[in-house]
Amino acid sequence: MSDNQEQQAAPVFNIQRVYLKDLSLELPNAPQIFLETEQPGVEVAIDVGAQALAETVFEVTVTATVTTKIGDKVLYLVEGKQAGIFELANLPVEQLDPILGIACPGIIYPYLRGNIADAITRASMAPLHLAEVNFQAIYEQRVAQAMAEQQAAAGQNGSQDSGLILPAGVKH
């Protein structure tokens, strides 16, 4: 094998760009909510997605929704979507989905945490820092759920490529 062929066959994992795709902050009950003395409750939801942009280029997104309430009134609602564009080439097909669902979100998430914390602080709210997230556990739960649904619906074993991060029809 020539040096050129070896370079072409070497696995490629490059971060092309990390960017804030969407950020919204709402204080629907301001200013009256500021008179409340009760401690707010915080709910956080995290979601991961990916789409193919080209044969070896993918956009991965991590979305966090933070809802803070005092009683049944919303103090603030923040939703942020951080994205990254990644080049993945010469990787075994069965590794693509886990990389997009575990490794890439792990790279993007610290940026999202910072942007969410900054938005909350700029709204004159007490600082809130999102906890670390185990994207492997989230991915494994989704794969298990997808396989259970596939088995229940089709009565057959799930495939190795869950189609979870990338839709099943996307070539990779």
MODA-V131881 format. One record per backbone hydrogen bond with DSSP energy under -1.0 kcal/mol. NH is the residue of the N-H (numbers start at 1). CO is the residue of the C=O. Records with the same first field share a line. If there is no record, write none. Layout:
# MODA-V131881
NH=CO ; CO
This chain:
# MODA-V131881
6=2
7=3
8=4
9=5
10=6
12=89
14=87
16=85
17=85
19=83
21=81
22=81
24=79
26=77
30=27
33=29
34=31
35=32
36=33
41=69
43=67
45=65
47=63
49=61
51=59
53=57
54=57
58=86
59=51
60=84
61=49
62=82
63=47
64=80
65=45
66=78
67=43
68=76
69=41
70=73
73=70
75=68
76=68
77=26
78=66
79=24
80=64
81=22
82=62
83=19
84=60
85=17
86=58
87=14
88=56
89=12
95=92
99=95
100=96
101=97
102=98
104=99
106=102
107=103
108=104
109=105
111=108
112=108
113=109
114=110
115=111
116=112
117=113
118=114
119=115
120=116
121=117
122=118
124=121
125=120
135=133
138=134
139=135
140=136
141=137
142=138
143=139
144=140
145=141
146=142
147=143
148=144
149=145
150=146
151=147
152=148
153=149
154=150
155=151
170=167
